[in-house]
Amino acid sequence: MESRIEKAIALHGLGYNCAQSVACTYADVMGLDETTVFRMMEAQGLGMGGMNGICGAVTGAVTVLGYCNSKGPSDTTTKRESYRLASELEAAFQIKNGSLICKELKGVDTKVVLRSCQGCIEDACRFLEAKIRDKL
């Protein structure tokens, strides 16, 4: 798979939140249209709607992983593998950036920015693409 990082960053520049930027970039990989993914991820940006939650870029990447790995409600045996993939992506992101929490990444309380939104999008896409290449 050719990297789609530039597309994800461009979508962010158009006003997509971080979760939308990542997930919409891979809408075709999920077999979904971009509008559906955009709407689905709307409340997931800004640390799940308020900076206190997980970074939207990570949320977008984990959503894509889960969707691609899942076999749907008729076969729930994929959940454990989806959890493992998500956990590995989250761990890689946290090691690289020092946190998964939007507020901490943006330095809201500390005034020390750990990673910009564009940087978070780049990292989430890079880790997602590695998982897609390795697993899916």
Sequence and secondary structure as in RCSB ss.txt:
>XXXX:A:sequence
MESRIEKAIALHGLGYNCAQSVACTYADVMGLDETTVFRMMEAQGLGMGGMNGICGAVTGAVTVLGYCNSKGPSD
TTTKRESYRLASELEAAFQIKNGSLICKELKGVDTKVVLRSCQGCIEDACRFLEAKIRDKL
>XXXX:A:secstr
    HHHHHHHHHTT  HHHHHHHHTHHHHT  HHHHHHHHGGGHHHHHTSSSB HHHHHHHHHHHHHH   TT 
GGGHHHHHHHHHHHHHHHHHHHS SBHHHHTTTTTS  S  HHHHHHHHHHHHHHHHHHH 
